[in-house]
């Protein structure tokens, strides 16, 4: 099946999505000659002006929530003969709704998320799940209407607590666009002889390990975790990790690592331990692929940390 690239624009009402898409279609560099479908999934205050489009071969279709199905989207693509799709998504709906309805062959080419800086902190405080949803897939996050009195660091921390993937751009009220250049040093020393992971830093450690696994090969690490035992695993093999809350209580998940240890410590599921181990990269059936396997040199019972759920805050 022919692949159809999808350019997805996310954000709440009045966040600047329509304006950016309008300017994109006015840019001759965006006119690749491909038949382009603009799929509008919300009704904003700003309307499109197709007369100003530099893209000549296009179709615009508005899709109501009740019509958002794979069958309907496939029909629209077929009738419009679209070779690529631009989607303006309703910020009050989860992106999973769109992903579930995407026909076979559709693939995400780029995801851009827009926020009104003047309302972003309020949205993040009151509707964090929706903010999280709009950031986690983004290749770029743009804060419009950014003011001189706004703190880049405050907005940066919120985005980076969700994902380190997207570029961050601050568009000031005077028209300047400034790229985020704030560095995010890890809260532990990865070059130490033994990398000490404090109780509050497990979430950062686990995410960095998953995202940049090769750099941990051969490193020695020490942290506190909770044990998960599976009788299907070989003797002296368990999983050690922590429950991590990325966004809210609904997304708390156990994030553990395969651990092989020596000795006769009778470990049970939910035992808290302190483990010191070398990280080897090798295939293990728990992962179903190559992954970080802890080769413990020390493993002992310990008391649970003050906060048993690890977070990015």
N, C-alpha and C positions, 0 to 999 in steps of 0.2 A: 504494500500500500504506500502511495506517495506521502512523504512527510510534509506536514503543513506547519511552518514556523509560527509560533504565537508570541506576540509582544504584549505583555500584561502590565497594565497600569492600575495601581492600587492606591487607596487613600479614602479619607472621609470626605463628605460633602464640603465643597468650597476649599479643598486642599490644593487646587491648582492642576488637577489631572487634565481637565478639558482644555485649558489654555496650553498646556505643554503638548498635548496631542495635536491641537490645531496648528501650533508652530512647527511640529514635526512634519505634518502633511504639507505645510507651506514650504518646507525645505526641499529644493530640487535634488539634494543628495539622497533623500529618502525615496525618490522615484526610481526604483530599480527596473520598472517595466512590468513587474509582477502585478497581477490582479490582486488588489488589497481589499479585504473586508474589514470595516470598522464596526465592531460589535459593541453596542452601547447597552450596558446593563444597569444603568441608573439614570434618572432625570435630574440634572443639576440646574443651577440658575443660568449658566452660560451655555449658549447653543453654538453648534458648529457652523462655520461659514464655508461651505464647499467651493464657492466661487474663488476663494483665495488659495485653494489647494494647488500645489505644484504636482502632486500625484494625480495623474489624469485617469488612470484605470482603477477605479475604486467603486465600492458599494458600501452603503451605510444601513445597518439593521439594528433596530431596538428590540431587545428581548426582555419580556416580562419574567419575573421569577417563576411563575407557574409554567412557563414555556421552556425553561432551561433544562433540556434533556439531550442526551447524545443523539437521539433520532432527529430532534428538531434542529440541532446545530449542524448535523450532517446534511440535512435538507437545505439549510441556508447556504452552506459552503458549496453544495452542488449547484443550486440555482444561481448563485453569484459568481460561480467559476473561480472562487478565491484560491490564490496560491500562497497567500500569507494572511494572518489574522491579527488585528490590533484590538485588544479588549479593554474597555473602560469598565472596571468592576465596582460594584456597589460596596462601599466601605463598611456598611453595617452588616454585611453578610460574610460568613467564613469562606475562605478561598477553596476549602474542600468541596463546597457545593459545585463550584465551577470545575474543579479537577475531576469530580465524579461524573460530570456531564460531558467532558471533552471526548469527542469521537476518536476512534482509532486513527493513528497517524498524526494527530496533533502533538507537537512537542514545544516545550517552553524554550524560546530563544533568548528572551530577556524579561526581567521583572523589575519594574521601577515603582517605588512607593513614595507618595507625597503626603506631607503633613503641613498644616497651618501651625507655625511655631507658636502663635499666640493662644492656641487652644490645645496644643499637644499634651502639655503636662496634665491638664484636666482630664483629657481622654485617657491618658495613661493611668491616672489615679482611679478613675471610675469605670473604665472599660478596658482593663489591661489585656484581657484575653483577645480582644479585637486588635489592639495595638500589636501584640505579640504575633498574631496571625499575619498581619500585613508586613512585618519585618523579617520573619523567619525565612522567607523564600526570596527576599529582595537581593538584586545585584547592586542596586543603588537606592539610598534613602535621601530624599530632598526635603529640607525644611524651608518652606516659603515664609515670607513676611518676617524674617528674622530681624530682631532689633539689636541695637548696640548694647542695650542693657541685658540682653539674654546671654546666658552662660553656655558656650559651646560644650564645655566639659559636662554640664548637667545632662544635655541632650545626648551627647556621646556615650555616657555611661549607660543610659537606658537602652540605646541601640545595641551596644556591645554586650550587655547582659543577655541579650536575646541571640545575637549572632555576630561573629567577627567577619562574616563574608562581605557585606555590602560596603561600597564606598559611601561616604556621607558628605552631602553638599549643603551649605548654608546660603540661601539666597536672601540677601539683605533688602530692606525696604528701598534702598537707593539703587537697586539693580545689580549690585555686586554679587557674584557667585564665588564662594570661598570653599575649597575642599578641606575636609577635616584632616589634620595632620597630627592629631594627638596620639602619642605612643601608648601602648598598653603593655607595660612590663608585667611579667608573671609575678604573682605574689609569693613565689618561692624561687630558690636558686637552682636552676637546672644543671649548673656546672659543679655543684657541690659533690663531695665524695659520696655523701648520702643525702638524697633530696628529701628534706623534711616537709611533709604536707600537714599543715595544721588542720584542726577540725573544720574551721570555717572555709578552708580553701579546697576541699575535695572536689567540689563542682568544677572549679577552674582547672584543676589538675586533670580530671577525667575528660573534660571537653578538649583540652589541649592534646592529651594523649590520643584521643580518637581522631582529631583533625590532623595531627602531625606525628603520627605513630613512629616513623623511622628514626626521628631524632632521639627517641627514648631507648633505642636498642642498646643493651648492655649497661644501662643506668641502674643505680641502686636507689630504691625509694623506700620510705617508711611512712605509713599512715595508719589510721584507725578505721576499721570497717566492720560490717556485720556479715556473718557467714551465711551462705546458702549451700545446703548439702543436697546432692543428687545421687541416688544409689546407682545410677547408670554410669557414673564417672568411676575412674580407676581409684584404687585405694590411695589415700593421702592426696586426693585432688578435690578441691572445693572451689566455690566462687566467693570472693571477698569484695565488698563494695559498700556503697551508701545509697540511700534513697535521695534523689535529687528533684527539687521543685524548680522547673525552668520558668514557669509563668505564674501558675496558681495551683491550688490544691488538686484540681482536677487532672493535672498532668504530672503528678508525682510518680516517678518510676524508679525502680531499683536499677542501678547502674554499677555492675560489678565486673571483676576481672578474674580469669581463671588463675588459680593459685595451687602450685604443687609444693608440698612441704614434707620434711622428714620428721621422724618421731612418731609417738603414739598418742598424741593429744586427741582425746575423744570429742571432736567437734560436732556440734548440732546446729541446725538452722536457727538463726537469730542470736547465736553467740556473738558477742563483741570481742574483737581481737585487735592487737597491734601487730602488724606484719612488716618485716624488713625483707626486701626481696630484690633480686636482679630481674630486670625486664628483658625477656627474650621474645623475639618475633618469630612465631612459628604457627603452623596450622593446628587448630584444635576444633573438635566437633561442636563445642559450645558456640563458637563463632560461625562455624561452617566455612571458614576461610582462614587465612593467616591473620593473626592478631597478637596482642600483647599477653604473654603468659608469665606470671610471677613465679620465680623460682626462689622460694622463701629460705632465708638463712636463719630467721628467727620468727617465731609466731607464738604469741602468748595471749591468754585471756586478759580483758581489760573492761573498764566501766564505760557505759555509753557516754558520748559527748553531751554537753549541756543542751545543744540543739541537735536532735537526731536526724532531722531533715536538712540536707545540704542545699544551699541556694547560691545565687550569684550576687547576693546583696550583702 
